[in-house]
Amino acid sequence: MLVVSRPCGERVLTLAIRTAMLNFVLVAGSANAWAAAPEQQDVAGDKTSNIPAATPADHSTSTLTLGTIDINASYSGSTALSEVFAGGQVARGARLGMLGNKDMMDTPFSVTSYTAKTLADLQTVTVADALERDPSVRSTGQTGGIVDSFFIRGFPVGEGNLGELAFDGVYGVAPNYRVFTGYAEHVEVLKGPGALMYGISPNSGVGGVINIVPKRPLNEDLTRVTTSYASDSQVGGHLDVSRRFGEDNQFGVRFNGNLQGGDTAVDDQHRDLGIGAIALDYRGERLRLNLDYISQKESFDAPSRPFTVAPGIDIPSAPNGRTNVSQDWGWSDTKEQSALLGAEYDLSDAVTVFAHAGGGKSDVKRMSDQVPRIVNEAGDTSNIPGYYKFNVDRSTADVGIRGVFATGAVTHTTTLMATQYQDELSRGINNGTEVRSNIYHPVEVPKQFINAPKVLRISESNLSGVALTDTLSMLDDRFQFTLGLRRQDIESRNYNAAGSVSSKYNDSATTPLVGVVVKPWVDVSLYYNYVEGLSKGDIAPGSAVNAGEAFAPYKSKQHEIGVKYEHGTFMTTLALFQIEKPSGEIGAGNVFSVQAEQRNRGIELSMFGEVAQGTRLMGGVTLLDGELTDSAIAANRGNQPVGVPDVQANLWAEYDTPWLEGFTLTGGAIYTDSQYINQANTQELESWTRFDAGARYATNIEGRPTTFRANVQNVFDREYWSGVASYGAFSPGYPRTFELSATIDF
């Protein structure tokens, strides 16, 4: 008897093939041979057939008997983790929003999923630390600063601090200002616009999507303790505990807690961090539930801030990353809370319904420098400190259905999904008096006393949409064709100081997706995608003659073609892409209009895995050709966009030494080419290269798996400007920083 449950989307169902004493009887010359045999028992009853062997007088009958065969695969829903690739640094697949879990070789996009092992071995604290090793990503956050933001394929992601990072494939849940890796199982990066798979980005990012896959209860019990140290005196501890309960282990709980505190590598700066994250789940025969809750608080004394520069002067050489222009009486407190409830239910072996509901809340209080302005080539700065309060509330919900069916030789995986996202931003700022200082020789001034501001509602957004996708697979999945459409509604309101609506718009747009995967050989995957991103339409600023005029949502367009090659334990992806993004700006007659356009073309080469036994590589190179193809300012047409270098390259290597089992040497380099900080291309940051090195030792102490790690960031203490935000602010890079940690499993 053959029992087969068909796969449902990304869900892996149990495949059971049980053959109990399969009897194949060939009868020749005796029409009554079958009738003479006793009735065969049903295999499903776990009983063997009762057919006697032929007697010497019955030479016409022969019997072939095969033993029992059991083949079992694990049962899991779409919350299952992708399998880890050789070397353990990267997962084989990723969660592509409504497309679900997809293996890299079956994905018509360039995507990388960094594992918890990589996050731990690199001793990362934030997602920005983790993505430093990705050649398509550059962090624009400052060392010792309070906000992380990114450029992906030359476009900003996360600068608006409105939930721009996805959490388990959903916007509106991940913390706004900084996401920590202590509660992340995987950190995934999808390169290119993701509006169809994830919905419109809350802050209109189109360069890519960063998705956090949370740590969830494991099948096996885990009790893991990590202690850490980072220069100058940051000391921390992390606890990771996982348990399962119930007669069939259907209930699970996992807790991750992290405490850190002490002086950082930046002068006069102190930082305290506290994180608690709990994940609960239920795994039934057809129903699966999960609940994630995160609470985190980060406090700084003398938080670092990025710089801007006055027009018409050359940017001074970067100071050492330890130098801190911020006043030592400045401070910042950020509190974040997030929750997400997810559910899946199998209506049948081929149809699953799913839903999410959750959100997040961010509260920020800060009395510190704003963005210091460099006023001359000697590095003198002018800055006005302020007392700030920010509150961001977000909520999100979705519901969908996914089914698998066949039409002839073609298998369809079809998903229909509806999404709803809301956010509200409230803010208050009171300014102090001007402070003069210098980026090389900071000046201390007396503490200013600034009254706490009144917090007023600034803006609200409501993003809702309906999407439909269908992936057609044929020829044993050698050819896969994905089509999709999303209808997105965007409603936005801005408020004035009196609490009245100062401007608003309500518009809709439809974005398509076309993806093709062709696998001519088992280890080669060719792919193409055309996908459109979606950004909120601008509202003309108060300085324009048409102030308050609302514009339709912007559509960004990407064409990408690539090839993925899996050579045993090593994988390489080569991608060619082009992204076009329109934007608004003030032009002739002081009129704001949607006239500007940025086009980024590029070639990406990424790689990871074991190139030889005990030797692993991870990294690649991205070549970018960014151009302002149109602008309201004629002189800027043809110029290079802000924050788009020609070359980005990363390489990280690991070598397991043969002379000491468990001892691994690590090291790598990061290179970023020069980049402009203004669209006129008159002010430029120099190129830079940073070298890191480290080692780790994995052993057993009294039967307990133990790993010791040591890393040095910026080995040669290179002084450099690390990157630029889209509005032209830039930050110094990391100083030389020592990191130590020890992890023990109990």
KAQUI-V660900 format. One line per field, one symbol per residue. psi: psi as a letter, one per 40 degrees, with the letter a starting at -180 (. if undefined). A space follows every 10 residues. Layout:
psi->???
This chain:
psi->hhhhhiihbe hhihhhhhhh fhhhhhhheh eedddehihh ihdeefiiig hiiiidegee hihhhiihhh hhiihiaeei iiihihdedi idaihgbeea hhideehfih ihhhiddddd defididddd edeheeihhe iiheiehhii hhfeiihede fffehihfeh iediiddhhi edehdihihh hiifdddeih hdffhedahh hhhihihidi ihhhhhiihi idfhhiihhh hhiiiidffe hihhhhihhi iaiaehhehi hhhhhhhhhi ihgaddhhii hhhhhihhhi hfiiiiiiii ieiihiiiii edhhdiieei ihhhhhhiih hiiihhdaee hhiiiihaai hhhhhhhaib hihheieeei ihihiihihh hhhiiiiiii hhihiigbeh hhhhhhihih hiihhiihhh iaiihhahdd gihhiihihh ihihhihdii ihhiihihih hhhiffedhh hhiihhhhhh hihiiadeei hdiiihiiih hihhhhhhgd idehhhiiih ihihiiiihh ideidfhehi iiihhihhhh iihhhhgbeh ihhhihihhh hiiiihaief hhigdihhhh iihhhiiiah dihehiihaa ihhhgihgei iehddeheih ihfgidhhii hhiihhieeh hehhhiiiih hhiiiieiee fehiiiiihh hiiaiihhah hfehhhhhih ihhgdefhhi hdihideeii iiihihhhhi ihhhh.
